[in-house]
């Protein structure tokens, strides 16, 4: 079996959407004669821990090598999520002192660990690095140079062209990041992105990479997750359920809360007929705002739940809510949850700008688009869906479009690209 070294700072037991793409690709590569060995950390503190995903990784046969010498103790990891304002301040301070990001201090440990295990596994055919954090790319680049093996870099989000994630306090900081990104792209044998817009930005900004060397592997869903969830008892309700899944990282959901308030004010008869479920980290700041609006009684707040429970809640929902932050290059944003929303085949209210996500979802059929963060328009979309739900006339998702985003099918293509890379090498 061929071996691929995967560099992924974020990996189970760390939770949230950033870990799933890498985990699922690694899981299904095993079915195509590729043994993944993941280099990651042993998190000391993190906001969201998912033992369900960790068990999945271990049971699937993925080999995990952690850079910490201390054994992993999942029970000691969880910490409280900071207020959004404080998180943003900390992020900007770290980006002032650390280039490309605060994880650069992990690079030395990761390289040392890779050197230690190289002979243990008889070397690797390919090194695969996923980002953010962009430090992962720099580690992969160094492994390629030292061991002379092909490098695959996977952009889960854009680097320099993602102002939502990256803050550059001075022209020097942006220039320094551009320099590093240019060198990584020059050394990469294949570049993976989640959408065509990010591909275009990479090629137009740097021009040192061939068009066909950038491959699009969008976000998807694992059909096994939904199949297994349907075999278990779902957390159903007799109310119509609107669900938002995920954190509000880099996003301000207050306009969504305002739309809930507006719906219940305009249609008070719905107060006992609908509920609004939030799956994920819900800060005190947002809890306080919901109480201020007087909508707290209509919210269901289970908090962060493991991935298995999350899928069950999604399947027990009627309408899923999707939002994308407005700002520079907003048209290139493609949240990881889009894949799972598609896999659920549930109806969607998408409050998103024109761009790759809207284009991707345009053929989904079971969807209402809201072009701006207007609470009145969102409330109207909610009420339209309520009337359809009450009449048992909810639209059905496009089955052919849904099947296209199954990660099993995507990994077949990824394995083919890795095999081709070895042939041309």
C-alpha positions as a Python dict, from the first residue, in 0.01 Angstrom:
ca = {
    (1, 'X'): (0, 0, 0),
    (2, 'X'): (131, 345, -93),
    (3, 'X'): (174, 593, 192),
    (4, 'X'): (73, 959, 203),
    (5, 'X'): (195, 1188, 480),
    (6, 'X'): (-88, 1428, 572),
    (7, 'X'): (2, 1747, 759),
    (8, 'X'): (-304, 1876, 940),
    (9, 'X'): (-280, 2091, 1252),
    (10, 'X'): (-657, 2063, 1297),
    (11, 'X'): (-762, 1700, 1336),
    (12, 'X'): (-982, 1503, 1577),
    (13, 'X'): (-1037, 1514, 1868),
    (14, 'X'): (-1057, 1880, 1766),
    (15, 'X'): (-1404, 1940, 1630),
    (16, 'X'): (-1587, 2189, 1407),
    (17, 'X'): (-1597, 2193, 1030),
    (18, 'X'): (-1227, 2246, 960),
    (19, 'X'): (-1131, 1887, 1044),
    (20, 'X'): (-1389, 1695, 845),
    (21, 'X'): (-1255, 1747, 492),
    (22, 'X'): (-915, 1604, 584),
    (23, 'X'): (-1057, 1323, 796),
    (24, 'X'): (-1299, 1204, 529),
    (25, 'X'): (-1042, 1216, 247),
    (26, 'X'): (-800, 1016, 463),
    (27, 'X'): (-1072, 766, 556),
    (28, 'X'): (-1168, 690, 198),
    (29, 'X'): (-814, 695, 57),
    (30, 'X'): (-769, 372, 250),
    (31, 'X'): (-1015, 213, 6),
    (32, 'X'): (-790, 308, -287),
    (33, 'X'): (-455, 158, -185),
    (34, 'X'): (-334, 465, 4),
    (35, 'X'): (-233, 450, 372),
    (36, 'X'): (-264, 795, 531),
    (37, 'X'): (-32, 890, 817),
    (38, 'X'): (-148, 1216, 977),
    (39, 'X'): (91, 1451, 1156),
    (40, 'X'): (-103, 1667, 1401),
    (41, 'X'): (-97, 1805, 1754),
    (42, 'X'): (-219, 1681, 2090),
    (43, 'X'): (-442, 1979, 2174),
    (44, 'X'): (-408, 2110, 2526),
    (45, 'X'): (-710, 2341, 2510),
    (46, 'X'): (-975, 2385, 2241),
    (47, 'X'): (-1331, 2512, 2222),
    (48, 'X'): (-1487, 2206, 2061),
    (49, 'X'): (-1390, 1841, 2112),
    (50, 'X'): (-1545, 1562, 1906),
    (51, 'X'): (-1477, 1211, 2032),
    (52, 'X'): (-1714, 1074, 1767),
    (53, 'X'): (-1481, 1194, 1489),
    (54, 'X'): (-1173, 1073, 1680),
    (55, 'X'): (-1324, 724, 1709),
    (56, 'X'): (-1406, 731, 1337),
    (57, 'X'): (-1047, 819, 1251),
    (58, 'X'): (-902, 544, 1469),
    (59, 'X'): (-1150, 277, 1362),
    (60, 'X'): (-1104, 352, 992),
    (61, 'X'): (-733, 265, 1003),
    (62, 'X'): (-586, 615, 970),
    (63, 'X'): (-248, 631, 1145),
    (64, 'X'): (-216, 939, 1365),
    (65, 'X'): (122, 1068, 1482),
    (66, 'X'): (107, 1353, 1735),
    (67, 'X'): (392, 1592, 1804),
    (68, 'X'): (337, 1607, 2180),
    (69, 'X'): (515, 1352, 2395),
    (70, 'X'): (229, 1356, 2646),
    (71, 'X'): (-55, 1108, 2590),
    (72, 'X'): (-380, 1252, 2461),
    (73, 'X'): (-630, 1320, 2742),
    (74, 'X'): (-956, 1424, 2580),
    (75, 'X'): (-1124, 1496, 2914),
    (76, 'X'): (-883, 1782, 2989),
    (77, 'X'): (-903, 1971, 2659),
    (78, 'X'): (-1231, 2165, 2643),
    (79, 'X'): (-1213, 2533, 2728),
    (80, 'X'): (-1462, 2819, 2719),
    (81, 'X'): (-1504, 3005, 2391),
    (82, 'X'): (-1393, 3370, 2422),
    (83, 'X'): (-1615, 3663, 2332),
    (84, 'X'): (-1602, 3738, 1959),
    (85, 'X'): (-1450, 4082, 2015),
    (86, 'X'): (-1176, 3936, 2235),
    (87, 'X'): (-1111, 3655, 1986),
    (88, 'X'): (-1073, 3908, 1705),
    (89, 'X'): (-829, 4119, 1908),
    (90, 'X'): (-617, 3815, 1997),
    (91, 'X'): (-614, 3706, 1634),
    (92, 'X'): (-493, 4046, 1514),
    (93, 'X'): (-220, 4061, 1776),
    (94, 'X'): (-94, 3715, 1682),
    (95, 'X'): (-93, 3803, 1312),
    (96, 'X'): (123, 4105, 1390),
    (97, 'X'): (394, 3893, 1553),
    (98, 'X'): (366, 3561, 1367),
    (99, 'X'): (397, 3501, 993),
    (100, 'X'): (206, 3335, 833),
    (101, 'X'): (8, 3257, 1150),
    (102, 'X'): (40, 3174, 1518),
    (103, 'X'): (96, 2803, 1439),
    (104, 'X'): (442, 2878, 1297),
    (105, 'X'): (581, 2777, 1637),
    (106, 'X'): (453, 2425, 1567),
    (107, 'X'): (658, 2391, 1250),
    (108, 'X'): (980, 2287, 1423),
    (109, 'X'): (803, 2017, 1626),
    (110, 'X'): (626, 1883, 1318),
    (111, 'X'): (948, 1861, 1114),
    (112, 'X'): (1126, 1688, 1401),
    (113, 'X'): (843, 1433, 1431),
    (114, 'X'): (844, 1367, 1056),
    (115, 'X'): (1218, 1305, 1062),
    (116, 'X'): (1168, 1061, 1350),
    (117, 'X'): (900, 856, 1177),
    (118, 'X'): (1036, 859, 822),
    (119, 'X'): (1219, 528, 855),
    (120, 'X'): (947, 385, 1080),
    (121, 'X'): (711, 380, 782),
    (122, 'X'): (972, 328, 514),
    (123, 'X'): (926, 679, 380),
    (124, 'X'): (628, 826, 201),
    (125, 'X'): (533, 857, -164),
    (126, 'X'): (357, 1194, -128),
    (127, 'X'): (323, 1473, 129),
    (128, 'X'): (-21, 1637, 152),
    (129, 'X'): (-66, 1961, 349),
    (130, 'X'): (-399, 2128, 424),
    (131, 'X'): (-457, 2488, 533),
    (132, 'X'): (-542, 2695, 723),
    (133, 'X'): (-323, 2719, 921),
    (134, 'X'): (-85, 2812, 639),
    (135, 'X'): (206, 2690, 849),
    (136, 'X'): (99, 2343, 731),
    (137, 'X'): (198, 2442, 377),
    (138, 'X'): (543, 2553, 493),
    (139, 'X'): (595, 2218, 668),
    (140, 'X'): (493, 2030, 357),
    (141, 'X'): (725, 2244, 148),
    (142, 'X'): (1020, 2160, 371),
    (143, 'X'): (939, 1787, 359),
    (144, 'X'): (928, 1797, -20),
    (145, 'X'): (1265, 1972, -42),
    (146, 'X'): (1437, 1737, 202),
    (147, 'X'): (1295, 1404, 90),
    (148, 'X'): (1234, 1483, -280),
    (149, 'X'): (872, 1366, -287),
    (150, 'X'): (572, 1535, -456),
    (151, 'X'): (382, 1800, -261),
    (152, 'X'): (4, 1841, -267),
    (153, 'X'): (-140, 2152, -99),
    (154, 'X'): (-510, 2175, -15),
    (155, 'X'): (-663, 2522, 26),
    (156, 'X'): (-969, 2486, 249),
    (157, 'X'): (-971, 2867, 241),
    (158, 'X'): (-773, 3123, 42),
    (159, 'X'): (-450, 3256, 194),
    (160, 'X'): (-359, 3615, 107),
    (161, 'X'): (-695, 3668, -63),
    (162, 'X'): (-902, 3588, 247),
    (163, 'X'): (-937, 3913, 445),
    (164, 'X'): (-1210, 3756, 660),
    (165, 'X'): (-957, 3508, 802),
    (166, 'X'): (-636, 3708, 766),
    (167, 'X'): (-550, 4052, 895),
    (168, 'X'): (-237, 4225, 769),
    (169, 'X'): (-150, 4519, 998),
    (170, 'X'): (116, 4660, 763),
    (171, 'X'): (214, 4629, 394),
    (172, 'X'): (517, 4432, 515),
    (173, 'X'): (297, 4163, 668),
    (174, 'X'): (98, 4117, 347),
    (175, 'X'): (412, 4119, 135),
    (176, 'X'): (575, 3858, 360),
    (177, 'X'): (274, 3631, 328),
    (178, 'X'): (264, 3677, -49),
    (179, 'X'): (630, 3582, -71),
    (180, 'X'): (571, 3261, 123),
    (181, 'X'): (260, 3173, -73),
    (182, 'X'): (439, 3227, -405),
    (183, 'X'): (719, 2991, -302),
    (184, 'X'): (476, 2723, -181),
    (185, 'X'): (290, 2737, -512),
    (186, 'X'): (616, 2709, -703),
    (187, 'X'): (711, 2395, -510),
    (188, 'X'): (365, 2234, -515),
    (189, 'X'): (301, 1956, -766),
    (190, 'X'): (-75, 1981, -728),
    (191, 'X'): (-287, 2255, -570),
    (192, 'X'): (-637, 2169, -449),
    (193, 'X'): (-902, 2436, -387),
    (194, 'X'): (-1267, 2418, -287),
    (195, 'X'): (-1392, 2637, -571),
    (196, 'X'): (-1312, 2801, -904),
    (197, 'X'): (-1294, 3156, -765),
    (198, 'X'): (-1006, 3070, -531),
    (199, 'X'): (-834, 2894, -822),
    (200, 'X'): (-866, 3207, -1034),
    (201, 'X'): (-731, 3431, -758),
    (202, 'X'): (-426, 3209, -708),
    (203, 'X'): (-341, 3196, -1076),
    (204, 'X'): (-401, 3567, -1145),
    (205, 'X'): (-207, 3686, -841),
    (206, 'X'): (106, 3475, -889),
    (207, 'X'): (116, 3335, -1240),
    (208, 'X'): (385, 3083, -1145),
    (209, 'X'): (156, 2783, -1159),
    (210, 'X'): (-12, 2613, -1452),
    (211, 'X'): (-391, 2630, -1483),
    (212, 'X'): (-427, 2252, -1494),
    (213, 'X'): (-214, 2209, -1182),
    (214, 'X'): (-492, 2362, -971),
    (215, 'X'): (-770, 2109, -912),
    (216, 'X'): (-1113, 2186, -768),
    (217, 'X'): (-1233, 1951, -493),
    (218, 'X'): (-1534, 2119, -338),
    (219, 'X'): (-1677, 2049, 8),
    (220, 'X'): (-1896, 1742, 39),
    (221, 'X'): (-2069, 1507, 279),
    (222, 'X'): (-2013, 1152, 396),
    (223, 'X'): (-2317, 944, 299),
    (224, 'X'): (-2227, 691, 572),
    (225, 'X'): (-2291, 958, 835),
    (226, 'X'): (-2649, 1000, 717),
    (227, 'X'): (-2707, 627, 668),
    (228, 'X'): (-2592, 553, 1024),
    (229, 'X'): (-2793, 841, 1173),
    (230, 'X'): (-3114, 714, 1011),
    (231, 'X'): (-3069, 383, 1191),
    (232, 'X'): (-3086, 561, 1526),
    (233, 'X'): (-3354, 756, 1708),
    (234, 'X'): (-3372, 1110, 1577),
    (235, 'X'): (-3440, 1410, 1807),
    (236, 'X'): (-3773, 1489, 1642),
    (237, 'X'): (-4023, 1758, 1742),
    (238, 'X'): (-4385, 1825, 1653),
    (239, 'X'): (-4289, 2184, 1569),
    (240, 'X'): (-4143, 2311, 1245),
    (241, 'X'): (-3770, 2333, 1304),
    (242, 'X'): (-3532, 2588, 1150),
    (243, 'X'): (-3168, 2492, 1216),
    (244, 'X'): (-2836, 2673, 1200),
    (245, 'X'): (-2537, 2439, 1224),
    (246, 'X'): (-2188, 2558, 1309),
    (247, 'X'): (-2016, 2842, 1488),
    (248, 'X'): (-2047, 3214, 1424),
    (249, 'X'): (-1671, 3244, 1375),
    (250, 'X'): (-1611, 3555, 1156),
    (251, 'X'): (-1991, 3594, 1124),
    (252, 'X'): (-2240, 3821, 1301),
    (253, 'X'): (-2578, 3645, 1336),
    (254, 'X'): (-2773, 3930, 1495),
    (255, 'X'): (-2968, 4004, 1178),
    (256, 'X'): (-3087, 3640, 1188),
    (257, 'X'): (-3207, 3687, 1546),
    (258, 'X'): (-3385, 4004, 1433),
    (259, 'X'): (-3562, 3808, 1159),
    (260, 'X'): (-3685, 3554, 1417),
    (261, 'X'): (-3819, 3839, 1629),
    (262, 'X'): (-3990, 3990, 1326),
    (263, 'X'): (-4150, 3659, 1222),
    (264, 'X'): (-4291, 3593, 1570),
    (265, 'X'): (-4414, 3953, 1603),
    (266, 'X'): (-4583, 3950, 1262),
    (267, 'X'): (-4727, 3600, 1313),
    (268, 'X'): (-4774, 3544, 1687),
    (269, 'X'): (-4974, 3227, 1614),
    (270, 'X'): (-4645, 3060, 1516),
    (271, 'X'): (-4489, 3096, 1861),
    (272, 'X'): (-4587, 2742, 1963),
    (273, 'X'): (-4554, 2597, 1613),
    (274, 'X'): (-4192, 2672, 1519),
    (275, 'X'): (-3854, 2644, 1690),
    (276, 'X'): (-3508, 2769, 1601),
    (277, 'X'): (-3226, 2526, 1668),
    (278, 'X'): (-2862, 2633, 1697),
    (279, 'X'): (-2605, 2354, 1675),
    (280, 'X'): (-2267, 2477, 1791),
    (281, 'X'): (-2095, 2716, 2024),
    (282, 'X'): (-2338, 2984, 2140),
    (283, 'X'): (-2167, 3265, 2330),
    (284, 'X'): (-2303, 3460, 2625),
    (285, 'X'): (-2304, 3766, 2400),
    (286, 'X'): (-2558, 3609, 2163),
    (287, 'X'): (-2757, 3457, 2448),
    (288, 'X'): (-2790, 3804, 2601),
    (289, 'X'): (-2902, 3948, 2268),
    (290, 'X'): (-3166, 3676, 2219),
    (291, 'X'): (-3302, 3747, 2567),
    (292, 'X'): (-3311, 4119, 2491),
    (293, 'X'): (-3524, 4051, 2183),
    (294, 'X'): (-3755, 3825, 2380),
    (295, 'X'): (-3707, 3524, 2151),
    (296, 'X'): (-3517, 3296, 2388),
    (297, 'X'): (-3826, 3080, 2447),
    (298, 'X'): (-3834, 2987, 2078),
    (299, 'X'): (-3470, 2881, 2065),
    (300, 'X'): (-3334, 2528, 2114),
    (301, 'X'): (-2970, 2550, 2226),
    (302, 'X'): (-2810, 2207, 2277),
    (303, 'X'): (-2465, 2367, 2233),
    (304, 'X'): (-2179, 2193, 2060),
    (305, 'X'): (-2265, 1829, 1991),
    (306, 'X'): (-2049, 1560, 1834),
    (307, 'X'): (-2070, 1507, 1462),
    (308, 'X'): (-2295, 1203, 1488),
    (309, 'X'): (-2549, 1395, 1697),
    (310, 'X'): (-2522, 1694, 1465),
    (311, 'X'): (-2621, 1484, 1164),
    (312, 'X'): (-2917, 1343, 1358),
    (313, 'X'): (-3038, 1693, 1445),
    (314, 'X'): (-3002, 1805, 1084),
    (315, 'X'): (-3208, 1509, 965),
    (316, 'X'): (-3471, 1601, 1226),
    (317, 'X'): (-3494, 1956, 1090),
    (318, 'X'): (-3720, 2106, 825),
    (319, 'X'): (-3522, 2408, 704),
    (320, 'X'): (-3150, 2481, 737),
    (321, 'X'): (-3015, 2836, 754),
    (322, 'X'): (-2693, 2934, 576),
    (323, 'X'): (-2512, 3266, 599),
    (324, 'X'): (-2186, 3403, 457),
    (325, 'X'): (-2010, 3713, 589),
    (326, 'X'): (-2002, 4015, 362),
    (327, 'X'): (-1668, 4171, 275),
    (328, 'X'): (-1383, 4168, 29),
    (329, 'X'): (-1376, 3851, -187),
    (330, 'X'): (-1707, 3739, -37),
    (331, 'X'): (-1784, 3572, -369),
    (332, 'X'): (-1507, 3316, -302),
    (333, 'X'): (-1645, 3197, 34),
    (334, 'X'): (-1765, 2836, 46),
    (335, 'X'): (-1837, 2717, 404),
    (336, 'X'): (-1769, 2351, 478),
    (337, 'X'): (-2123, 2302, 609),
    (338, 'X'): (-2260, 2349, 255),
    (339, 'X'): (-2165, 1990, 174),
    (340, 'X'): (-2355, 1850, 470),
    (341, 'X'): (-2654, 2074, 405),
    (342, 'X'): (-2667, 1927, 54),
    (343, 'X'): (-2625, 1572, 186),
    (344, 'X'): (-2921, 1617, 421),
    (345, 'X'): (-3157, 1695, 129),
    (346, 'X'): (-3332, 1942, 357),
    (347, 'X'): (-3472, 2277, 245),
    (348, 'X'): (-3238, 2573, 286),
    (349, 'X'): (-3265, 2947, 340),
    (350, 'X'): (-2938, 3087, 203),
    (351, 'X'): (-2855, 3443, 304),
    (352, 'X'): (-2549, 3466, 82),
    (353, 'X'): (-2395, 3704, -174),
    (354, 'X'): (-2351, 3626, -541),
    (355, 'X'): (-2053, 3394, -583),
    (356, 'X'): (-1939, 3034, -584),
    (357, 'X'): (-2172, 2913, -308),
    (358, 'X'): (-2482, 3058, -472),
    (359, 'X'): (-2379, 2914, -807),
    (360, 'X'): (-2317, 2571, -651),
    (361, 'X'): (-2659, 2570, -479),
    (362, 'X'): (-2851, 2711, -775),
    (363, 'X'): (-2943, 2360, -895),
    (364, 'X'): (-3030, 2224, -551),
    (365, 'X'): (-3401, 2314, -601),
    (366, 'X'): (-3506, 2297, -233),
    (367, 'X'): (-3376, 2645, -150),
    (368, 'X'): (-3472, 3009, -108),
    (369, 'X'): (-3203, 3272, -162),
    (370, 'X'): (-3202, 3598, 34),
    (371, 'X'): (-2961, 3843, -133),
    (372, 'X'): (-2883, 4061, 169),
    (373, 'X'): (-2894, 4059, 548),
    (374, 'X'): (-3246, 4199, 559),
    (375, 'X'): (-3450, 4061, 853),
    (376, 'X'): (-3778, 4135, 674),
    (377, 'X'): (-3682, 3928, 368),
    (378, 'X'): (-3556, 3642, 585),
    (379, 'X'): (-3874, 3646, 794),
    (380, 'X'): (-4080, 3635, 474),
    (381, 'X'): (-3881, 3333, 352),
    (382, 'X'): (-3941, 3162, 686),
    (383, 'X'): (-4316, 3224, 666),
    (384, 'X'): (-4333, 3098, 307),
    (385, 'X'): (-4162, 2779, 419),
    (386, 'X'): (-4398, 2747, 715),
    (387, 'X'): (-4699, 2757, 482),
    (388, 'X'): (-4541, 2488, 261),
    (389, 'X'): (-4459, 2274, 565),
    (390, 'X'): (-4808, 2314, 706),
    (391, 'X'): (-4956, 2206, 370),
    (392, 'X'): (-4707, 1916, 342),
    (393, 'X'): (-4574, 2061, 15),
    (394, 'X'): (-4205, 2113, 93),
    (395, 'X'): (-3986, 2111, -223),
    (396, 'X'): (-3754, 1815, -284),
    (397, 'X'): (-3379, 1842, -339),
    (398, 'X'): (-3222, 1755, -674),
    (399, 'X'): (-3108, 1395, -616),
    (400, 'X'): (-2857, 1395, -903),
    (401, 'X'): (-2696, 1712, -771),
    (402, 'X'): (-2684, 1568, -416),
    (403, 'X'): (-2505, 1248, -526),
    (404, 'X'): (-2233, 1455, -693),
    (405, 'X'): (-2106, 1580, -355),
    (406, 'X'): (-2066, 1244, -180),
    (407, 'X'): (-1709, 1233, -41),
    (408, 'X'): (-1677, 869, -146),
    (409, 'X'): (-1703, 976, -509),
    (410, 'X'): (-1473, 1274, -457),
    (411, 'X'): (-1202, 1056, -303),
    (412, 'X'): (-1198, 833, -608),
    (413, 'X'): (-1090, 1139, -806),
    (414, 'X'): (-836, 1240, -541),
    (415, 'X'): (-678, 893, -542),
    (416, 'X'): (-660, 912, -921),
    (417, 'X'): (-474, 1245, -899),
    (418, 'X'): (-226, 1104, -646),
    (419, 'X'): (-164, 797, -860),
    (420, 'X'): (-112, 1010, -1170),
    (421, 'X'): (134, 1228, -980),
    (422, 'X'): (351, 923, -906),
    (423, 'X'): (335, 811, -1267),
    (424, 'X'): (457, 1144, -1400),
    (425, 'X'): (723, 1169, -1132),
}
